[in-house]
Every structure is written in C-alpha cells, then in structure tokens.
C-alpha cells in the first residue's frame, strides 16, 4: 500500500472552480494510462473497479463530490481556487477510520491532472483520464 492515498486528491477534482467545472473531472483516472482496461469496468452503466484493480495501477473514480479508490471513499468538504491550483479538504474513510485530508490539484491538460499533498508525506502524482466508453460491461 502507498503511504499517500490518491483517492483524496481526486476528491479535489470533483469540486467546481471558476475555470474548471466538476463535470469535466468526473470519470475514471489512473496513474498508468496503459492499465485503464485492467482497472475499470462498467456495472449497470456505472463506473466500477475490476476485481484486483489495485494490482495493476493506482486509480480513482470521480462522480460529483464523491471520490472512490480501491480502498478508500472520500467526500469533498471544502475547495479553494487560488488560480493555479485547487486546494481541497476531503473527508475520507477506509472502512475503519475517517479523517480530513488536505490536497492540491493542478489541471495540467484536458484529461490530465497532478495531485499533491504535503501531509502525512510530501507526494505528487500525475493522473490521466481513462476512456471507458469501450470498457467491458458486467
């Protein structure tokens, strides 16, 4: 497991700013574009993780203010747009504990973002949006 959970960072993407609409951030995101088909699927026309998705690459599913990873679920509590980055605080649960986590999200392209955190360990991860229109349905 990673020391930092990118799921919380994705929660940042779900919120709305003047330059980026939340709907633009909805979807399936991964840190390895070549693994999209191994991570995501559709169940009842909704995005979902495939079984053992966490063995292939990191991934997040953003739907509104909800961000889901393979081990954690987050809800965006607050968002601040400083013009360059979105600063977000998300409430995240791993099924055992709930905690508030601050993250920064930088939109680096139409289908790419960089998530960063200073706590608990400084970290930065780049994500790309997966095209799941052709994802296997179950």
C-alpha positions in Angstrom: 0.0 0.0 0.0 1.0 3.6 -0.6 1.7 6.0 2.2 -0.4 8.5 0.5 -3.9 7.8 -0.9 -4.5 9.5 -4.2 -8.2 9.0 -3.7 -8.3 12.0 -1.5 -6.6 14.1 -4.2 -9.2 13.1 -6.7 -11.8 14.5 -4.4 -10.3 17.8 -5.3 -11.2 17.3 -8.8 -14.8 16.8 -8.1 -15.3 20.3 -6.9 -16.1 23.2 -9.0 -13.8 26.2 -9.7 -14.3 29.2 -12.0 -12.0 27.7 -14.6 -12.9 24.1 -14.3 -16.3 22.5 -14.0 -16.8 19.5 -11.8 -18.5 17.6 -14.6 -15.2 17.9 -16.5 -13.4 16.0 -13.8 -15.9 13.1 -13.5 -14.7 9.8 -14.7 -12.0 7.2 -14.3 -8.5 8.4 -13.5 -5.2 6.4 -13.3 -1.5 7.0 -12.9 -0.8 4.5 -15.8 -2.8 5.1 -19.0 -1.8 1.7 -20.4 -3.6 -0.1 -17.5 -7.1 1.5 -18.0 -8.6 -1.7 -19.3 -7.3 -3.7 -16.3 -8.6 -1.2 -13.7 -12.0 0.0 -14.8 -15.3 -1.5 -16.0 -18.9 -0.6 -16.1 -21.6 -2.2 -13.9 -25.2 -1.3 -14.6 -23.9 1.6 -16.7 -21.8 3.0 -13.8 -18.0 3.1 -13.5 -16.5 0.5 -11.2 -13.2 -1.1 -10.4 -12.4 -4.5 -11.8 -11.5 -7.2 -9.3 -7.8 -6.9 -8.3 -7.6 -3.5 -10.0 -5.2 -2.3 -7.3 -2.6 -4.9 -8.5 -2.3 -3.1 -11.9 -2.0 0.7 -11.1 -3.5 3.4 -9.0 -6.9 4.6 -9.9 -9.8 6.8 -8.8 -13.4 7.2 -9.8 -14.8 10.7 -9.6 -18.6 11.2 -9.5 -19.7 14.7 -8.3 -18.2 15.3 -4.9 -17.6 11.6 -4.3 -14.2 10.1 -5.0 -13.7 6.4 -4.8 -10.4 4.4 -4.8 -9.9 0.7 -4.3 -9.5 1.1 -0.6 -11.0 4.4 0.3 -14.0 6.7 -0.2 -13.9 10.5 0.1 -16.3 13.4 0.0 -15.1 16.9 -0.8 -15.8 19.2 2.2 -14.2 22.4 1.0 -12.5 23.8 -2.0 -10.4 27.0 -2.6 -9.3 28.0 -6.1 -6.2 30.1 -5.9 -5.9 30.5 -9.7 -3.1 28.0 -10.2 -4.3 25.1 -8.1 -7.4 23.8 -6.3 -6.8 23.4 -2.6 -9.2 20.8 -1.2 -10.1 19.3 2.1 -11.8 15.9 1.8 -13.3 13.6 4.4 -12.0 10.1 3.7 -12.9 6.7 5.1 -11.0 3.5 4.7 -13.8 1.5 6.4 -12.0 1.7 9.8 -11.3 5.4 10.3 -12.5 8.8 8.9 -10.1 11.7 8.5 -9.9 15.1 6.9 -7.1 15.4 4.4 -5.8 18.5 2.5 -4.7 18.2 -1.1 -3.8 20.3 -4.1 -5.0 19.6 -7.7 -3.4 21.2 -10.7 -5.2 20.8 -14.1 -2.4 20.0 -16.5 -4.5 19.3 -19.6 -8.0 18.4 -20.7 -7.5 14.8 -19.5 -4.6 15.1 -17.1 -4.1 16.4 -13.6 -1.4 16.4 -10.9 -2.4 15.7 -7.3 -0.1 16.7 -4.5 0.0 16.6 -0.7 2.3 17.8 2.0 0.9 15.6 4.7 1.4 13.0 6.0 4.2 12.5 3.5 5.0 15.0 0.7 3.9 13.5 -2.6 3.0 14.3 -6.2 1.2 12.0 -8.7 0.2 12.6 -12.2 -3.2 11.1 -13.4 -4.8 10.7 -16.8 -8.5 10.2 -17.5 -9.3 6.8 -19.0 -11.7 6.4 -21.9 -14.2 3.8 -20.5 -16.7 4.1 -23.3 -15.4 0.7 -24.5 -14.8 -0.8 -21.1 -16.2 -4.2 -20.5 -19.7 -4.3 -19.0 -20.6 -6.7 -16.3 
